[in-house]
């Protein structure tokens, strides 16, 4: 009997990630989600599909470069989809994938918690900044 041929299939992903490990995919995705822009893009897309210009208008302070980079990262992570329609001028829309919808629910809860506690957080920052500095 001969031994089976080696598999050419890619190794399967771990069942659970570990963001404490530098090489784990979960750390890169966490970086995309925990960024200011990633969470705000997800929150906008929770409201429905959006065009690039709509996202740029809705998210104050984001540059074109950062929006494009954030959209690419979230698409690569499987959290958003990009659909391009063959018309002139080009028409592209972004939407949450099913995985992105689940993720956006959790990220949205965190953003809502921060907005709800903004006075407490701002007060803590003022108190910290007013403390005398020691070496």
Residue pairs with C-beta under 8 A, 6 or more apart in sequence:
13 25
14 24
17 24
17 25
17 26
18 24
18 26
19 26
19 27
19 30
20 27
21 27
28 77
29 77
32 38
32 70
32 73
32 74
32 77
33 39
33 42
33 103
33 107
35 70
37 59
37 62
37 66
37 67
37 70
38 70
38 73
38 74
38 107
39 107
39 110
39 111
40 59
40 62
40 111
41 55
41 59
41 67
41 70
41 71
41 74
41 80
41 94
42 74
42 79
42 80
42 96
42 100
42 103
42 104
42 107
42 108
43 104
43 107
43 108
43 111
44 50
44 54
44 55
44 58
44 59
45 55
45 80
45 94
45 95
45 96
45 100
45 104
46 96
46 101
46 104
46 105
46 108
48 95
49 83
49 93
49 94
49 95
50 58
50 93
50 94
50 95
51 91
51 92
51 93
51 94
52 67
52 68
52 71
52 92
52 94
55 62
55 67
55 71
55 94
56 62
56 64
56 67
59 67
62 70
71 80
71 82
71 94
74 80
74 100
75 81
75 82
75 94
78 97
78 99
78 100
79 96
79 97
79 99
79 100
79 103
79 104
80 94
80 95
80 96
80 97
80 100
81 94
81 95
81 96
81 97
82 92
82 93
82 94
83 92
83 93
83 94
83 95
84 90
84 91
84 92
85 91
85 92
85 93
96 104
114 121
